[in-house]
Each structure stands twice: as structure tokens, then as C-alpha cells.
């Protein structure tokens, strides 16, 4: 049978699924949050991940899947959802989810989905190619993904290295201690000039540690959101709201509205929230100081195009920002809405859009030192170093050095 990791933030429901899968012979581990699932899954490396799409914290089921597939690309994902929207179907396909099942479902349905996922065989297409090596207290390699084996293969010890210290003979205990807190550059054995950046993820088990290996010429991968999520590296927080006016957020999800409003208020922005376009238009009539409207595409009972036309006619100076899955971006453009947030998004992403920065790459999530072109402004073509996506944009010279290296001229 297979190794299964079940992730659901309702403990009783999680236990029911676990007992059912164990009863038919699977080895099952459980987690009740996205953070716990990542930390456990990085060590357990399941054959199949069974994850609820909408977990309560900022790490949802697709996040867990992306992180675990970066470490162990062979893992298959079965996503559980309360509503299989078109958005979710598109995102599931984009993130290589094997299957998703909609609540309520029978346990037989779950068993069949897990069985089929386990039988599907490996799908070695990691979201981003980062080397990961797990070692025990003696430094013996207990796990290495294919990317790590390729990196080790460039040293005299070769792809089948059994101890990491043989590939890094000049790296001492203090270097490894530092690598638990920050990225450390090391020089591996061999005649060719080379260097790696390493970072250690420690677990509750002091006998084991997971080490990320990145060749220095691919240092831009250190900033990848998937890696930051695994290592629990805090991404930069923006200190204040960049505009003087107020904001309106239109989304039918009560929890999402609450979270966004709280985050915007933390930055000093007064924010209204509406569950439908009709309510949003009424708020616009009552508050002339609203100058930013964030509109979710899939609000039930709302004609998105009609809402956009109403805003453009009555509040032409307001900034309208659309948000949806990637597959609906062109629909917003057809409405004249050229500012866009790809779900799931953070407040940092919104501020980047409002300040004309492109922010993160739409395809791979890497931070980009690029700004949108304004009329009369010269622009160049750039390539994202993370995934090869191309942009016609203005290079932002003031961006931090570590972000400037994330693109190269096309």
C-alpha cells in the first residue's frame, strides 16, 4: 500500500479520513494546518497528498502540494474542495493536481482517488528545480532529489554520494550552524571553479536536517516563494498604504473579506468590503473618497463586465483591479481593466500593482525588478530567470540587487 499525508484543519474530519485510509491498508500521517503539513511532508515524503483546498491559515492545499513536489516531485495530490469552481479546476490543472473531489463525498470515492493517484506512477516535474538533501546526525545522506543528485554529480563524489561532507570537505560545523539562519556560500570539492548556496531546514528531530542546495549561478532561486514557504522566511512587508484614498474590496467569501480588510487597515488604509457588485456600487455612491476597487471575477449574482462599466462611467479616476485565476486575465483586459492580481495574492502584491510595479512573475512567482510601461516611456523586453516568461517592461534600477538579477535581457 501507499504512504499518505492527509491535511485538513477540522481535526474530527481529518481523523475520519485517516482511519478510513488506514483501514484499507495505507500508511497514513496527518496534519491539521498547512504549516504542519509542509514540515511533516518534507520528512515523510508521501506517495499521495490528500489536502483540503481552503485551510484556515495563509498556506492552503495547493501551497502544500507545490512545496512537497519541489522536494519530492513524485508525490501525487488529491485535492478536497467544498466547491469545484472553474477557477479551482484551472488552478488544479496548472499546479499538476492529479484529482480533486468535491464535498460531500463517499469514503469509497476517496479510496478510489487515492488508489488511482498511487498507481499513476511518478510525475517528476517539480514546480521549480531546487536541490534538497536530507542528512542524519552523522552527515550520511538519507534522501536526495534528482536535482540534488545532478548537483552532486558535478563533484568527484558523484551522483551516488553517501555523505555530504565528502562533497564539501572545507565546510565546518560553524558554517552549517550559520546555514540554519541564513544562506551560506560554500565551495564543493573538484577542480572546476564552482560554488553553492546552502540553507538548512531543521526539524523537531535533532537527528535529521534538510539542506537546500543551489548553484551560485542560479542564486535567484533563493528568493522563490515556494522555497521561502518551506524555510519559513518572511517576505518583505510593506510599511504603509501608498495612496491617500480609501479602498473597496468586492468578494463573496466572508473570511477572505475579513482578512483583506484587516491587512489593509494594518497599512493605514480605510477599506470597505462588499459581498456583491450591487452592494459595492452603493458604497461607491456613498463614499467619494474610495479610489481603489478590487473586484473578484467570480462573485455570484454580479455581472463583472457591467460592474466595470459602471465604475468607469461614474468614477473614471478610480483604480479598478481585477483578481481571478490566470485564465480570466484576458477577460479583464477586454473590460479595460489592465491591473490584475493572480489568486492567491497578498497585500504586497496589491501595493506592487498600485505603484505600477509588475511584482511577482505571473507564471513562477519570482519577484521581478520591472515596472509597467506608461505612455511615452521607453521599454525593453526581459526574460524571467525563474521560468523564461517574457515581459515588455521598464527595468527598475532602484530594485534591490538580489531582485535585479531575477531577469535578463530578451
N, C-alpha and C positions, 0 to 999 in steps of 0.2 A: 504494500500500500504506500501512500504518499505522505510527505511532510506538509502539513497545512498550517498556515497562520491565519487566525480569524480576528478581525478588528471591528469592534462595534462599541459605541460609547454607552449602550444600555447594558449593564452587567448581566441582568437576567436573560436578555435575548442572546447575548454573546455566549452565555453558559449553555443555553438550549442548543445553539448551533454546534458548539464544541462537543457536547455529549453525543449529539446525533452523528457527527462525523467520526468520532472515536468509536462509536458503536459498530460502524461498518468497517472498522479496521485501520483507519488513518491515525497517524501520529499527529497530534494537534497541540499547538500553542495558542494562547490568546493574548490580546491587548485591548485595553478599553480607551485608548486615545491614539492619535496619530503619532505623537512623540514617542510613546511607549512602543508602538508598532515598529517604528524605524529602529529604535535602539535594540529591540529584541530581534527583529528580522535581519539586521546586519550580522548578527551572530548565528542565528538559527538557519538562515538561508533556505526558506521553504521552497517546495516544488510548486505550490499553489498558494496565492494570497487571496483570501476572501475578505473583502473590505467594504464597509458602508461608505457610500459616496460622501454624505454630508455628516462629518464628525463635528463635534461642538467647538473645538479649538481651531486655530488658523491652519492646521495641517489636515487636509481631507484625504479621502481614499486614493484619489489619483496621485496626490503628492507621495503617499507611501509607496505606491506602485513604481513611480519614477525613480525614487531613491533606491529601492531594493533592486530594480532592474539595472541601475548603474553599477551596483556592486556585483550582482549575480544575474546577468541577462537572461538566464534560462527560466527564471520564475514566471509563471503564468498568473494572470489576475482575473478573478471573478468579482465583478462589482455589484453591490447591492444598492438599489435605489427605490425611493418611495414613488418616483415619477420618472419614467424613461422619456424625457423631453427630447426634441430634436437636437437641442444644444448638447445634451449629455451624450446622445448617440454619436454626434460628430466628435466630441472630445474623447470619448472612449476609443473610437477608431484611431484618432490622431495619436493617442498615447498607448496604442497597441494592447488594449484590454482584450482578453480572449473572449469574455462573455459578460453580460450583465443581466441580472434577474430582478424583476420588479416585485416589490412588496404589495400585497401578501403573496407568499409562495409556499408550496408544499416542501417538506423536507426531502421528498423523493426528487423534486426538481433540483434542489441544491446538490444532492448526491450526484445526480447525472451531470450537472455543470462541472463539478469538481473532478469527476471521473474523466470527462472529456478533455478538460484542461490538462490533467496529468498525462493523458495519453497522447496529447498533441505533439509532444516532443519539444526540444529546446528551440527557443527563438532568440538566437544570440545577436540581438540588435539593440545594444544599450542606448539609452537616450543621449548619453554623452560618454566618450571613451576616456575614462579615468582609471588608472591602475590602483587596485586595492589588494593589500597583502595582510593576512592575519597571522600573528605570531604568538607563541606561548611564552612563558616566563624565561625560557632558555634561549629564545630567539629563533626557535625552529618554525618554519613556515607551515602552518596548518591549513591555509587556504590562499590561493592567488587566482584572480580572474584572468581572462585571456589577455587583457590589456597589460596587466602587471607582468605576465609571462613574456609578452613581447618586449617590455622594457628591460626585464632581467636578461633577456636573450642577447642584449647588446653588451653584456659584460662577460668576462671569462667564465663565470659560474654557469651561464646559460639559462635557458627557459626552465630547466628542471631543478633549479636551485632549491636546496632544502633548508638553508639557514640564511637569513637576510644579512647577517653581519659579514658573511663571506663576499657579498656583493658590495658592502660598504665597510671596508677594513679600517678606514680612518675616521669613522663616526663613533664617538664615545658616548657613554651614558648621559653626560650633560647635554649633548646635542639632542638626544632622544627626549630628555626631560623638557627641553625648550620646545620641542616639536609638539608637545601636548598643549601648548599655549599659543603658538604662532607658527607660521610657515618657516621652515629652516632649509637653507640650501646645502646640499651635500654633494660630494664628488664620488661616484662609484668607481670600482676597480676597472682597469682597462687602459689601453694605450690611447684610444681616441679621446680628444677633449670632450667632456660631457659633464653635465650637472643635472641634479634632480632637485625639485622642491618636495619636501615631505611634511605631512601633518598627521598627528596621531589622534585617533578617537579612542578614548579609554572607556571601559565598561565597569560595571559594579564588580565584575570578576577580575581581580588583580592579575590573574594568570594569563589574560588574553588582551590583545590590543589590535586595533585595525589601523593600518597605515595607508594613507593616500600617497601615491607616487605620481608626480607629474614632471616630465622632462622640462627643463627650464625654458626651452624654446616654445613651449606651449603653456607658459605661465598664466596666460589669460584665463585658463580653465579654473584657476584658483578662485575666481570670483563668480563661478557659476552658481545660480540659485539652488540647484539640486545639491551641490556639494556643501553650500552654506547651511542648508537644512539638515543634512546629516551631521555636520560638525557642530551644529548649534552656534554658528557665527551670526551675530546680529548684523543685519544690513543697516546702512546709514538711515537715520531718522531725520526727516526734515523738521526744522525748528519752528517754522511759522507758516501761516497761510499766506500765499503770495499776492492775493488780491484784496481790495478793500470791501467788496460787496459780500453778499450772502449767497448761500448755495441751496439748491433744491435737488433732492435725490428721489427718483421715481423707481420703485421696485416693489413687487407684491410680497416679497419674503420679509416677514416681520423681524426675524432675527438679524438678517442682513441689514435692514434699515437701522436697527438699533446700533449695530456695530459701527456702521459708516458714520452715523450722526455723532456717536461718541468720539470717534477718531478725529473727525473734522473739528469738533469742539475743542479737543485737546490742542489742536493747532491754532485755535483762536478764531475759528470760522463759525458764525451762526448758521445753522443748517436746518432747513425744513425737510420733511420726508412725506411722501405720498405713496399710497398703495395702488393708485390708478392714474392714468393720464388726466382724467376728468378732475380729480382732486388736485393734481399738480397745476392745472391751468387756473383753477380757482385761487390757489395760493399765489400764483404769479400775479393775478389781478390785485390781490390784497397787499402784496409786499413789493414795492417798486425797487427795493434795494437788492433783490435777487439778480445776480449777474452770471451765475453758473448753474446750468441744469444738467444733471447726469441721468440719462434715461436708459433703463434696461429695455432691450428689444422685445422681450417675451412677457410683458405684463398682460395678464388676461384681461379681456374687455377693453383693451387700448389699441387704437389704430395708430401704430408708431409713426407712419408717414404723415397722417393728419395732425398728430401732436406736433411733429417737427414743423409742419407748415404754419400752424397756429403760433408757435413760439417765434418763428422767423418773421411773421407778419406783425405781431403785436410787440415783440421785444427784440428788434433786429440787432441791438448791440450786445445782447446776452450771448454767452458762450455755451453752445449745446454740445455735450459729449455723449456719444453713444457707447454702449457696452453690451457685449454678447460674445458668442463663440466666433472663432476666426471666419467661419463660413458665411457669416452675415455682415462682414465688414463692407462688402461692396454695396449691400442694400442701404446702409447708412450713407455711403458716398453718393448714391443716387438721390438721396433726400437732401443733399447739400450739407451733410454732417461729416466733416472731414477729421474731426478729433474723435479718437476711438480708444477704448480700454478693452483689452482682451481678458475675458474671465479665466481664472480668478485674478483680481487685481488688488493692489494695496494702495494706501493713501499716497505713498511716494510716487507710484505710477501716475496717479491723478495730477499731482503737482507738476510732474515732468510734462504731461500733456498740456497743462495750462501755461507753462512757461516756454512752450514751443519745443522742448526737448523731445526727442524720439523716445528716450528712456531705455527700456529693455527690448532686445530683439524679439520680434513677434514670433519667430519660429523656435528659437532655443532659449530665450530668456536672458542672454548675456547683456550686461549694461553697455550701452553704446555712447560714444562721445559725439553724437550727431544731433543737429537741430533741423527742424523742418524748414523748407525753403519759403521765404516770403517774396512777394512780387518785386522784381528788380534786383534780387540778391543772387550773386553767382553761386553755383553749387557744383559739386563733383560727385562721381559715382564711387561708392565704397562697398566693401565686402566684409561681412561679419566673420571674424576668425573662428567663431564657435561652430557655425553651421554652413557658411557660404552664402547666406541670404544677401541680396544686393539692395542698396539704397541710393537714391539720388538725394543728397543732403548737404548741409553745411557742417564742416568739421568744427567742433567746439574746442578751441585751443586752451580754454581755461579749465577743461575737464582734468581730473586727477590723472597722473601719469599711468597708474595701473589700469585706468579705463581707456586712455588714449590708445593703448596697444591692442584693444579688442577689435579694431578694424584695420584694414589695409586698402590702398587704392585699388579700384577695379581694373 
